[in-house]
Amino acid sequence: MPVWLSEPRDIAGDSVLRNWRVLLTYSGTKHFVGICTRTGLYCVSPPITSFTPDTRTGVTERGVRFVLSGPPSRDNGLWRLFWLIATWDNKVTGSKDITGEYQWM
């Protein structure tokens, strides 16, 4: 199974993400990218299996909950660096930004 995070401590429990984005890989998996408020580090989530719009909470295939806090990140490029590293490590060839689908939920 691919490991989507380079640092296991980034998902050592449920996380609140700020400056977040949501990306869809060409293989169909969706992932959060954002700053974990607990660590202050950018992280890329494992594949999202469910999302509850009322609470803005997503659950990944590893059972970790990510809560989206505040508005999504502007397209400033920093989050893209972490996404590119994760896709490189996991041999993902392409993706699409679908943040707009989660922004107003």
Steps between C-alpha positions, in 0.01 A plus 500: 500500500642842410600731784377849424692681771872530536478551877281253695466748789291721271208260537554369852134561576221717371604830345362845429620639168529866409603641163365180350431374147343179367661311212367216286752260346446347158457166674195644681629558854434832676747655744516800732810719488541760772670622813439278802424735790653256750842479332504818292619291205346444160365150454332292233228267624457137407206445262172648627222243540221725630422867557230659716422852375319612820809449714753542216657173609661244274604148594787326322549134420722477810215629718661838570260796516591832340294808582519787252545832679442835334514568129713302256853611423561749226679350205839626622701197398628392842238229545581383145856421603380256766246351261768449234727324750214269608404420140863433411543268799179314409561489123185697419509641149229762515241677710232766500424768760139449618509740794199687362281196564580519874528877545132580552391180670 
